[in-house]
Amino acid sequence: MSYRLSILDKSPVGEAETAAIALARTLHLAQLAEEWGYHRFWIAEHHNTPQLASPSPELVIAWILGQTQRIRVGSGGVMLQHYSPYKVAENFNLLASLAPGRVDLGVGKAPGGLPLSTQALQQGINQTEKGTFAEQLSQLNGWLSLTGKETAQTVFPTPLPPTPPEGFVLGASVQSAQLAADSDWNFIFAAHLNGDKALLRDVLTYWQNNSSRPTIVAVQVIVANSAGIAAQLAENVQIWGVELEDGQRVTVASEEQALAFAAQAGSAPRKIARREQALLHGTAQEVVEKLTDLHTHYGIDEFIIDTPVAEGHARLTSLRLLAKAHAAVEVA
């Protein structure tokens, strides 16, 4: 049984680079990903982050769709808490009208930034009317389900595409998997943000028992020509979990960001801890063997590959080597 590979890209800005360079590399990578056989190419959403040039995935998706032919392109994901579900439906219906059958809409409930950027994004939004993430997802699902045959009084998120965007919920909990299953959406387990093996097992077991949709997992991967080079690139990659006294829980990339989140939120940290990673690194053959083991052990149908390397050449090399090694295994 085979498995697919896809890419999550954050448009990282390398040292002494501009955002324009990072975004040009994102487009180039999407075109190469299509050539190399990756199934999807997703754009992340991060706010007020100078190191990442990806605050608006919809804009970059449109740009990439116009300059590729086959690969599916989508968001990994839209941070739904900041936006009107109706407007999100409009944006992605428009994208799906531009490229029917190629658009993915991944949504998540993380803020995608620190509290001050969240406040700026949500200025003027009535928090009571906004509702919970589950309520927002239900609204979004309702807008995307309209066919145009409803009553004349119905408000439509036009244009209505011939093939709606495919929906995905991003999360790392049984609750997120349950929400996706109840909504009949796809689910992505975010192992690139939480490498807890017991949690992975519990969530995927629930998902496979409650949905007939594929099992998809996002993982961090660094591939290099030698295991030593890959290990060097992996040394500085960190994932930190933050839990505040007001109940907020988020994932950030450093202890510094964790402390900044608590300070901006105005709530004392209950727990700040470096998380176990699901970072796979090594030569292409070594990493493909690890992915194949995960595929076999957990029944994973597709891996969304996050390569946490800002330097452009190393990033492209990692994804090229991985694609080549995976293709060789698939043929065998």
C-alpha positions as CSV (number, residue, x, y, z in Angstrom):
1,M,0.0,0.0,0.0
2,S,1.4,3.4,-1.0
3,Y,1.2,6.8,0.6
4,R,1.2,10.3,-0.8
5,L,3.5,13.2,0.0
6,S,2.5,16.9,0.1
7,I,4.1,20.1,1.1
8,L,3.3,22.8,3.7
9,D,5.2,26.0,2.9
10,K,5.6,29.1,5.3
11,S,7.6,31.3,2.9
12,P,10.5,31.5,5.3
13,V,12.7,34.6,4.9
14,G,16.4,33.7,5.2
15,E,19.1,35.8,6.6
16,A,19.7,39.0,4.5
17,E,16.7,38.1,2.3
18,T,13.6,40.1,1.5
19,A,10.0,38.9,1.6
20,A,10.0,39.1,-2.3
21,I,12.9,36.6,-2.5
22,A,11.1,34.2,-0.1
23,L,7.8,34.4,-2.0
24,A,9.5,33.9,-5.3
25,R,11.1,30.8,-3.8
26,T,7.7,29.6,-2.7
27,L,6.3,29.9,-6.3
28,H,9.4,28.1,-7.6
29,L,9.1,25.4,-5.1
30,A,5.4,24.9,-6.0
31,Q,6.3,24.5,-9.6
32,L,9.1,22.0,-8.7
33,A,6.7,20.2,-6.4
34,E,4.3,19.6,-9.3
35,E,7.2,18.3,-11.4
36,W,8.5,16.1,-8.5
37,G,5.1,14.4,-7.9
38,Y,3.9,16.0,-4.7
39,H,0.1,15.8,-4.3
40,R,-0.7,19.2,-2.6
41,F,1.1,22.4,-1.9
42,W,-0.2,24.4,1.0
43,I,0.5,27.9,2.3
44,A,0.5,28.6,6.1
45,E,-0.8,31.7,7.8
46,H,1.4,33.7,10.2
47,H,1.0,37.2,11.4
48,N,3.5,39.9,12.5
49,T,6.3,37.4,11.9
50,P,9.3,39.0,10.0
51,Q,10.8,35.6,9.4
52,L,7.7,34.3,7.6
53,A,6.2,36.0,4.6
54,S,2.8,34.3,4.7
55,P,0.0,36.3,6.4
56,S,-2.6,35.8,3.6
57,P,-2.6,32.3,2.1
58,E,-5.5,33.1,-0.3
59,L,-3.4,35.6,-2.2
60,V,-0.4,33.3,-2.6
61,I,-2.7,30.4,-3.6
62,A,-4.2,32.4,-6.4
63,W,-0.7,33.4,-7.6
64,I,0.5,29.7,-7.6
65,L,-2.7,28.4,-9.2
66,G,-2.1,30.7,-12.2
67,Q,1.4,29.4,-12.7
68,T,0.9,25.6,-12.1
69,Q,-1.1,23.0,-14.0
70,R,-2.0,20.0,-11.9
71,I,-0.9,20.1,-8.3
72,R,-3.6,20.9,-5.7
73,V,-3.0,24.2,-3.9
74,G,-4.5,25.3,-0.6
75,S,-4.2,26.7,2.9
76,G,-2.6,25.1,5.8
77,G,-4.5,26.7,7.2
78,V,-6.8,29.8,7.4
79,M,-7.1,30.8,11.0
80,L,-10.9,30.9,11.1
81,Q,-11.2,32.8,14.4
82,H,-10.1,36.0,12.8
83,Y,-12.6,36.1,9.9
84,S,-16.2,35.9,8.7
85,P,-17.0,32.4,7.6
86,Y,-18.9,33.9,4.7
87,K,-15.9,35.8,3.5
88,V,-13.7,32.7,3.7
89,A,-16.3,30.9,1.6
90,E,-16.3,33.7,-0.9
91,N,-12.5,33.7,-1.2
92,F,-12.2,29.9,-1.7
93,N,-15.2,29.6,-4.0
94,L,-13.5,32.2,-6.2
95,L,-10.2,30.3,-6.1
96,A,-12.1,27.1,-6.9
97,S,-13.7,28.9,-9.8
98,L,-10.3,29.9,-11.1
99,A,-8.9,26.3,-10.9
100,P,-11.8,23.8,-10.5
101,G,-10.8,20.6,-8.7
102,R,-7.4,21.9,-7.5
103,V,-8.3,24.0,-4.4
104,D,-8.0,22.9,-0.7
105,L,-9.4,24.9,2.2
106,G,-7.6,23.9,5.4
107,V,-8.7,25.7,8.6
108,G,-7.3,25.8,12.1
109,K,-8.1,27.4,15.4
110,A,-4.7,28.6,16.4
111,P,-4.1,32.4,16.3
112,G,-1.2,32.3,13.9
113,G,0.6,35.0,15.8
114,L,1.0,36.6,19.2
115,P,-2.0,38.3,21.0
116,L,-1.3,41.9,19.8
117,S,-1.6,40.8,16.2
118,T,-4.8,38.9,17.1
119,Q,-6.2,42.1,18.6
120,A,-5.4,44.0,15.4
121,L,-7.0,41.3,13.2
122,Q,-10.1,41.2,15.3
123,Q,-10.6,44.9,15.8
124,G,-14.3,45.7,15.7
125,I,-15.4,42.0,15.8
126,N,-18.1,41.2,18.3
127,Q,-16.6,38.3,20.3
128,T,-20.0,37.1,21.4
129,E,-21.5,37.0,17.9
130,K,-18.3,35.3,16.5
131,G,-19.1,32.1,18.3
132,T,-16.9,29.1,18.9
133,F,-14.6,27.5,16.4
134,A,-17.1,24.7,16.0
135,E,-19.9,27.2,15.3
136,Q,-17.7,29.1,12.8
137,L,-16.8,25.8,11.0
138,S,-20.5,24.9,10.9
139,Q,-21.3,28.3,9.3
140,L,-18.5,27.9,6.8
141,N,-19.6,24.4,5.9
142,G,-23.1,25.7,5.3
143,W,-21.9,28.5,3.0
144,L,-19.8,26.0,1.0
145,S,-22.6,23.5,0.7
146,L,-25.0,25.9,-1.2
147,T,-25.6,24.8,-4.8
148,G,-27.5,27.8,-6.2
149,K,-30.8,26.0,-6.3
150,E,-32.0,27.4,-3.0
151,T,-34.6,30.1,-2.6
152,A,-34.2,33.5,-4.2
153,Q,-33.8,35.0,-0.7
154,T,-30.7,32.9,0.0
155,V,-27.4,34.7,0.3
156,F,-24.7,33.0,-1.8
157,P,-20.9,33.1,-1.4
158,T,-20.6,33.7,-5.1
159,P,-19.2,32.7,-7.4
160,L,-20.3,29.1,-6.9
161,P,-17.6,26.9,-8.5
162,P,-18.3,23.7,-10.5
163,T,-16.3,21.8,-7.8
164,P,-16.2,23.2,-4.3
165,P,-12.9,23.5,-2.4
166,E,-12.1,20.4,-0.4
167,G,-12.3,21.1,3.3
168,F,-9.7,20.1,6.0
169,V,-9.6,20.7,9.7
170,L,-6.1,21.0,11.2
171,G,-5.6,19.9,14.8
172,A,-3.8,17.7,17.3
173,S,-6.6,16.5,19.6
174,V,-9.5,14.0,19.6
175,Q,-11.8,17.0,19.8
176,S,-10.5,18.3,16.5
177,A,-10.8,14.9,14.9
178,Q,-14.4,14.6,16.2
179,L,-15.3,18.0,14.8
180,A,-13.9,17.1,11.4
181,A,-15.7,13.7,11.4
182,D,-19.0,15.3,12.5
183,S,-18.7,17.9,9.7
184,D,-17.6,15.3,7.1
185,W,-14.4,17.2,6.5
186,N,-10.9,15.8,6.1
187,F,-8.6,15.9,9.2
188,I,-4.9,16.6,9.4
189,F,-3.1,15.6,12.6
190,A,-0.5,18.3,13.3
191,A,2.4,16.1,14.4
192,H,4.7,18.9,13.1
193,L,3.5,20.9,16.2
194,N,3.0,18.1,18.6
195,G,5.1,14.9,18.5
196,D,3.4,13.0,21.4
197,K,3.3,9.5,20.1
198,A,0.5,8.4,22.5
199,L,-1.6,11.4,21.4
200,L,-1.0,10.5,17.7
201,R,-2.2,6.9,18.4
202,D,-5.3,8.0,20.3
203,V,-6.3,10.7,17.7
204,L,-5.7,8.5,14.7
205,T,-7.6,5.6,16.3
206,Y,-10.6,7.8,16.9
207,W,-10.4,9.2,13.4
208,Q,-10.2,5.8,11.6
209,N,-13.1,4.5,13.7
210,N,-15.3,7.4,12.9
211,S,-14.5,8.6,9.4
212,S,-14.0,6.8,6.1
213,R,-11.8,9.7,4.8
214,P,-8.0,9.3,4.5
215,T,-5.6,9.5,7.4
216,I,-3.3,12.5,6.9
217,V,-0.5,13.6,9.2
218,A,1.7,16.7,9.0
219,V,5.4,16.1,10.0
220,Q,8.6,18.0,10.0
221,V,11.2,16.6,7.7
222,I,14.8,17.6,6.9
223,V,16.7,15.6,4.3
224,A,20.3,16.2,3.2
225,N,23.0,14.4,1.3
226,S,24.4,13.1,4.6
227,A,22.9,12.3,7.9
228,G,25.4,14.6,9.6
229,I,24.3,17.6,7.5
230,A,20.7,16.8,8.2
231,A,21.4,16.6,12.0
232,Q,23.1,20.0,11.9
233,L,20.1,21.6,10.2
234,A,17.8,20.0,12.7
235,E,19.7,21.3,15.8
236,N,18.0,24.7,16.0
237,V,14.4,23.5,15.3
238,Q,12.3,23.9,18.4
239,I,8.6,23.6,19.4
240,W,7.3,25.1,22.6
241,G,3.9,24.7,24.2
242,V,2.3,27.5,26.2
243,E,-0.5,27.2,28.7
244,L,-1.8,30.3,30.4
245,E,-3.8,30.7,33.6
246,D,-6.8,32.1,31.5
247,G,-6.9,28.7,29.7
248,Q,-5.3,29.7,26.4
249,R,-3.0,27.1,24.9
250,V,-0.7,27.7,21.9
251,T,2.3,26.4,20.1
252,V,5.3,28.6,19.3
253,A,8.8,28.3,17.9
254,S,10.9,29.4,20.9
255,E,10.9,30.0,24.6
256,E,11.3,33.7,23.8
257,Q,8.0,33.6,21.8
258,A,6.3,31.7,24.6
259,L,7.2,34.4,27.2
260,A,6.1,37.1,24.7
261,F,2.8,35.4,24.1
262,A,2.1,35.4,27.9
263,A,3.1,39.0,28.3
264,Q,1.0,40.2,25.4
265,A,-2.0,38.1,26.5
266,G,-1.9,39.6,30.0
267,S,-2.1,36.2,31.7
268,A,0.5,34.5,33.7
269,P,1.9,31.3,32.2
270,R,0.8,28.1,33.9
271,K,3.2,26.0,31.9
272,I,5.9,26.7,29.3
273,A,7.7,23.6,28.0
274,R,9.6,22.4,25.0
275,R,7.6,19.8,23.3
276,E,8.6,16.4,21.9
277,Q,9.1,16.7,18.2
278,A,8.1,14.6,15.3
279,L,11.1,15.9,13.3
280,L,12.5,13.2,10.9
281,H,15.9,13.9,9.6
282,G,18.6,12.1,7.8
283,T,19.4,11.0,4.3
284,A,16.5,10.5,1.8
285,Q,16.6,6.8,2.2
286,E,16.6,7.0,6.0
287,V,13.7,9.5,6.1
288,V,11.6,7.5,3.6
289,E,12.1,4.4,5.8
290,K,10.8,6.3,8.8
291,L,7.8,7.6,6.9
292,T,7.1,4.1,5.6
293,D,7.3,2.7,9.2
294,L,4.7,5.4,10.3
295,H,2.5,4.6,7.3
296,T,2.6,0.9,8.2
297,H,2.1,1.3,11.9
298,Y,-0.6,4.0,11.9
299,G,-2.3,3.5,8.6
300,I,-1.3,6.9,7.3
301,D,-2.3,7.6,3.7
302,E,-0.6,11.0,3.2
303,F,2.1,13.0,4.8
304,I,2.1,16.8,4.7
305,I,5.8,17.7,4.8
306,D,6.9,20.8,6.7
307,T,10.7,21.5,6.2
308,P,11.8,23.9,8.9
309,V,14.8,25.2,7.0
310,A,15.0,28.9,6.0
311,E,18.0,28.7,3.7
312,G,16.7,28.3,0.2
313,H,19.1,25.8,-1.3
314,A,19.0,23.4,1.6
315,R,15.2,23.6,1.6
316,L,14.8,22.8,-2.1
317,T,17.4,20.1,-1.8
318,S,15.6,18.4,1.1
319,L,12.3,18.3,-0.7
320,R,13.9,17.2,-4.0
321,L,15.8,14.3,-2.4
322,L,12.7,13.2,-0.5
323,A,10.5,13.2,-3.6
324,K,13.1,11.2,-5.6
325,A,13.6,8.6,-2.8
326,H,9.8,8.2,-2.3
327,A,9.2,7.8,-6.0
328,A,11.8,5.0,-6.1
329,V,10.0,3.2,-3.2
330,E,6.6,3.6,-4.9
331,V,7.9,2.1,-8.2
332,A,9.6,-0.8,-6.3
